[in-house]
Amino acid sequence: MKKIAVILAVLLALGAGIGYTYYQDITNSNTAFEEEIKTLTIQTGSTFDDLLMQLSLENILADTASFKWVAEQKKFSTIKPGYYRIEKGISNNDLVNKLRSGDQTPVKLVFNGARTPQDIAGVIASQIEADSLSILQALTSEDFASKYGFKKDSYRTMFIPNTYEIWWNTDADSFVSKMAQEYKRFWTSERIAQAKTKGLSQSEVGILASIVKAETAKRNEAPIVAGLYLNRLERGIPLQADPTLIYAAGDFTIRRVLDEHKLINSPYNTYMHNGLPPGPINYPETNYLDAVLYPEDHNYIYMCAKPDFSGYHNFSKSLRQHNIYAAEYHRAIRKAGY
């Protein structure tokens, strides 16, 4: 009986030791990194083995075997892609719960300064899982344009540069859907009413805002430029915006617009065609859209870059005054050797 009691005691001790080891595998910290937060990006289509390898290669886990055992006990095998923030000291149990539930963190998607769909596609693809080709196809799809109520050219006005929260594993179609939601969020009833007072549709506001953006990088000057072009539209004067000629030429390296550029046969040639072009010439940010909606009230119809090359402009009500400013600017250009 004494021998049996000893054997039982030993077995209980062994069982308790093994149980404690398993308990440690489940609840103790199992991270190998020193940072407070480590990010993990899991690709769509990843398998459990892929995940184990990634956790090891990226130095996230101290002990891959114990994580695998806990995952097996919790029947975790279906991998949910996404962008995850892993806290230093997280246990196997909590990490399995996080990954199994798909408790990912949204990423900050930023795009601005874009001229073309190709520009946007490249920028977006560098921040989410979707590749640039699929994004470009979605950005230029006539079917998508029709689906969201746009014409082929004006469809680009739906994509308003800003900073957005989005899931990293968003595909191209879902990205477009997200931008449609953000477009509706921007266009409040107040902004829609304001556009109507200018005689413009929402797309036309975006088109004019793109011209204003191309004309001035000075945001405090944008309402003045917007007011100038609205004056021209109201009076039936051609916009004669040089940036539209650069867009029509498809050559963004052009520094000076020449008379030959004014002969380009394109609906974007605002010297040749009255009114607004059929689509935007870039992707204007919200401040340029608001500059068109809330322009400065004045009687200017001409503008010319200042001869100090500050990026600001001189504005004129008469052609006579405009010609004086233009002569000053051209003298400065010749003196600078441009």
ABEGO torsion letter per residue (X at the ends): XAAAAAAAAAAAAAAAAAAAAAAAAAABBABABABABBBBBBBBGBBAAAAAAAAAAAGABABAAAAAAAAAAAGBABBBBEBBBBBBGBBAAAAAAAAAAGBBBBBBBBBBGBABAAAAAAAAAAABABBAAAAAAAAABAAAAAAAGBBAAAAAAABBBBBBBBBAABBAAAAAAAAAAAAAAABBAAAAAAAAAAGBBAAAAAAAAAAAAAABABAAAAAAAAAAAAAAAAAGBBAGBAAAAAAAAGBAABABBBAAAAABBBAABAAABBEBBABBABBBBAAAAAAAABBBBBABABBBBBAAGAGBBBBBABAAAAAAAAAAAAAAAAAAGX
